[in-house]
Every structure is written in C-alpha cells, then in structure tokens.
Amino acid sequence: MARRSERRADRRIGARQRCGRIGVCALGLLVATLFLSSTFVTAAPLAGASPLADGADGDVADADAAETKKKAHVDAAAVYFGNAKHWSKPAEVDPDLVYAEIPEYRKIVEDELEPDDPKYQLLLSKASKRFLAAVAKAARDAGHDMVARSGSIQNVEDVPDLTQSVIDRL
C-alpha cells in the first residue's frame, strides 16, 4: 500500500513540474511576442517616410472606412437552405406565411393539437419537410445559394424575398 501512495505522490509532483514548465514557456513566448511586435511597430516609421508627413489622415481615414463598411452576416440558426458561412447570392423567406399555406400545418392549427400529441409531431414533421423542399426548389430555380428567415441577413442591401415563390412550389 505504501508503494501505491508513493506512486500517486510522484505522479502529482511530476504533473506539477510539467505544468510549471509549461507556464514558464508560455510566459516566455508571450513576452517574446510582445517584444517583437513592439520592435516592429516602433521600427516601421523609422524605416521610411511617415504616411502622415504630407498632412494626410491615412490611418484615421482607413479606420473610418472600415467602420462604415460592415461585414455581411446571417444568423446561422435562421438559414433554411445553403451555408451560413459561405454565400454570395442570399434571399429571404417569411416562414409564417409559408407555413400558413401548408395543409399539414393548417390541420395542426384547426384541430388545436398540442405538442405532446403524437399526431402533432407527425404533422409538424411532414410540414417541415414540405417547407424545406419548397425553399430549396425556389432557391435553386432563382439561382440563390442561401435562403434565411426574413430579417436575419444583416449588412446586405436589396435581399430578394422568395416567400411567394416558395408558396407556389408547395
């Protein structure tokens, strides 16, 4: 028994020593990175003429342009067709209007089915499949590579609405 406890103690000490070394190495890497980055930042203006020597607001103008031009973004949970990260021709669809036209969903609403009802789950599954198939067909026909819920695509101008096209394909 003494041997087991000695081995455990040795393992704990070994782990502490390894963690200690890793911590020191990480700290050294951080210091070296900071030193090198500050060296390059201070040496760059000395190497050539200053961009502000002629009185232009070079860096300030670039920062203002970057702020005004925001990156296009879409909520990944709101994408019905395509890839939320890689797209070039987006479109939007209003799912509430489309679901209102799907017969399986209308049956859920008319019969006032609750989520714990097995019939509810079956009908909702069929309605969802029908919705996604219609969205995919409308997107492919119109040449769009991503379709998302209305209002979820940000910083993109003139995003077409495919809601009526999707309803026509149900």
N, C-alpha and C positions, 0 to 999 in steps of 0.2 A: 504494500500500500504506500509505503514511503516513496517508492520509486515513481509511482503514478503521479503523486502530488509534486515531486521534484520535476518531472517532465512537464507538467502543466505550468509550473512556475517558470521553467526555462522557455517554454513557448511564449508565455506572456512577456517575458523580458525581451525575447527576440523580436516580437511584434512591436514593442515599444521602441527598440533600437531602429528597426526598419522605418517606422513612422517618423521617428526623429530625423533620420537621414533624408527621407523624402521631403519633410517640411523644410529642412535647410536647403535642399536642392531647389525646391520650388521658390523659396525666398530669393536665392541667388539668381535664378532665372528671371524673376520679376525685377530685381534690381538691375540686372544687365540689360533687360529690355528697356526699362525706363531711362537708363544712362544712354543707350544707343539712340533711342528716339529723341531725347533732348539734344544729343550731339548733332543729329541730322537736322533738327529743326533750327538750331542756332547757326549751323554752318551754311545752310542753304542761302540765306540772304547775303552772306559774305562772299559767296562764290560768284555771283553775278550782280547785275544791276537790280535794284529793288523794283518790283512791279508798281509801287506807289510813287516812284521818283518823279514821274511826269504829272502827278496830281490826280491820277485816275483812282477810283474806288474799286479796284479789281476784286478783292476778296469779298467786300461788302456786297457788290452787285451780284456775284455768284451765289452768295448765301440767300439774297432776296429772291433770285430766280428759282432757287431750289425750293424755297418755302411756297412760292406761288404755284409751282408745278408739283402737285401731289401725285403719288403713285396710285394707279388704278387698283382697286381692292374689291373683293367679293367675300361675303360671309360663306365659308365652306359648308356650313350646315344648311344653307339655303339653295344649294346647287342641285338641280334635278337632272341635268344632262351635261356631260363634259367634265373637265378637270378644273378645279377651283384655282389651281396654281398656274396653269399654262393655258391661256386662251388669247385669242386675238379678235374674234368677232362675237361679242356677247349678245344675249337677248334676255328679255324678262317675260314672266308669265304670272298672272294672278291666280293662285291655286284655288281660292274660294269660289271664284266664278266658274272655273273648270269643274271642280267637284260638284257644284250645284247642278251640273248637266249630266253627271254620271248616274245611270239608273240604280246601280248598287248603293251608292251613297244616298240617293233620294229615298230609297227603301229604308235605310237606317234612320233617316230623319222622320219619315212618315210613320214608321212603326214605333218611334221613340225608344229604340233599342239602347241599352246601357252597355258600357264597355265590358262588364263581366258576363254578358250574354254570348254564348258560343256563335250564334248567328251573326252578331255584331262583328266579331273578329273575322269570320269568313267573308262577309260582305265588304268590310273595310280592306281586306287583303286584295280582293278582286278589283275594288275601286282604285286602289293604289297602283296595281299593275296596269290597269287600263290608262290611268293618268300618265304614268311614266312612259308607256309605249306611245301614247299620243304626243307627248312632249318630244320624245326622241325623233319621231317621224316628222313633226313640224320643223324641228331644228335642222334635220338633215335636208329636208326639201328646201328650206330657206338659206342653207349654207352657213348656219351658225355652229360654232364649236363649243359653246357653253350657254346653258339656259339656267337662270336662277329666279328666285321669288322676286316679285316687284319690290323695288326699293332697296334691295340688298347689294346692288352693284354701285360702288362709290367712285367718284372722281372720273367718270366716263360720261361724255356728252352724247346725247341722241342715241340712247339704247332703245332698240325697237321692242314693241310689245307683241308677243306671239299668242296672246290669250285667245283671240278669235280663231286663229289658225289651229290651235290645239283643240278647241271645241269642235271645229269642223272635222277633225280627224278621229273623234271618239267613236 
